[in-house]
Amino acid sequence: MAEVENKSAETPQNEEKKVKGYKVTSGSFESKIEAAGKVREANNKGFSPALIVEKSKYMLLYAEETTKAAADRVLKAVKAAGLTAEICASK
């Protein structure tokens, strides 16, 4: 009997991890006080970002979305309010 090889079950080691979602974030602050000031500024403009710590830096998280289109809508609204933000892929 001939052996059948199932290549579909194999995954290459160098294959990139698929993106699970998109984060709309702002800043990379060393000082918690500076980051808290940016949170207050965002609150005054109608946004409620979370303050997160990543690699000993403070960042503002405006939203986590499952699609790039949804993240783009949040980014557009944040920038329209005069705040800075960017989209980064969640892994």
WODA-V342053 format. One record per residue. N is the residue number from 1. OMEGA is omega in degrees with one decimal (999 if undefined). BURIAL is b if it has 24 or more other C-alpha atoms within 12 Angstrom, else e. D_LAST is the distance of its C-alpha to the last C-alpha in Angstrom with 1 decimal. Layout:
N;OMEGA;BURIAL;D_LAST / N;OMEGA;BURIAL;D_LAST
This chain:
1;-179.2;e;42.9 / 2;179.3;e;40.2 / 3;-179.6;e;36.7 / 4;-179.1;e;34.0 / 5;-179.8;e;30.7 / 6;-178.1;e;27.6 / 7;-178.1;e;25.2 / 8;-179.8;e;22.8 / 9;-179.3;e;21.6 / 10;175.5;e;20.7 / 11;178.9;e;17.4 / 12;-178.9;e;17.6 / 13;-177.4;e;16.3 / 14;179.0;e;15.3 / 15;-179.4;e;13.3 / 16;175.7;e;10.0 / 17;179.9;e;6.9 / 18;179.6;e;6.9 / 19;179.7;e;5.2 / 20;-178.7;e;5.5 / 21;-177.2;e;7.3 / 22;177.2;b;8.7 / 23;172.1;b;10.2 / 24;-174.4;b;13.8 / 25;177.7;b;14.7 / 26;170.2;b;17.9 / 27;172.9;b;19.3 / 28;-171.3;b;18.9 / 29;176.4;b;22.0 / 30;-177.5;e;23.7 / 31;177.2;e;26.1 / 32;180.0;e;25.4 / 33;178.5;e;28.6 / 34;179.0;e;27.4 / 35;179.1;b;24.1 / 36;176.0;b;26.2 / 37;177.6;e;28.5 / 38;175.7;b;25.8 / 39;177.6;b;24.9 / 40;178.3;e;28.6 / 41;178.9;e;28.8 / 42;178.2;b;26.1 / 43;179.3;e;27.9 / 44;-179.8;e;31.1 / 45;173.7;e;29.6 / 46;178.9;e;28.5 / 47;179.3;b;24.8 / 48;-179.4;e;23.4 / 49;173.6;b;20.3 / 50;175.9;b;18.9 / 51;-178.0;b;19.4 / 52;177.9;b;16.5 / 53;179.9;e;16.8 / 54;-179.7;e;14.3 / 55;179.4;e;15.9 / 56;174.1;e;19.4 / 57;178.8;e;18.9 / 58;179.8;b;19.2 / 59;174.0;b;17.2 / 60;177.1;b;18.0 / 61;179.6;b;15.5 / 62;-177.9;b;17.3 / 63;168.8;b;15.0 / 64;-176.0;b;11.8 / 65;-179.4;b;12.4 / 66;179.4;e;11.4 / 67;178.8;e;13.1 / 68;179.5;e;13.6 / 69;179.2;e;17.2 / 70;178.0;e;17.0 / 71;177.5;b;15.0 / 72;178.6;b;17.8 / 73;178.0;e;20.4 / 74;179.8;b;19.3 / 75;-179.9;b;19.1 / 76;179.8;e;22.5 / 77;179.4;e;24.0 / 78;-179.8;b;22.9 / 79;178.4;e;24.3 / 80;178.7;e;27.4 / 81;177.6;e;28.1 / 82;178.8;e;28.3 / 83;178.0;b;25.1 / 84;178.4;b;22.6 / 85;176.8;b;18.9 / 86;178.0;b;16.0 / 87;173.0;b;12.9 / 88;-177.6;b;9.6 / 89;174.3;e;6.4 / 90;179.0;e;3.8 / 91;999;e;0.0
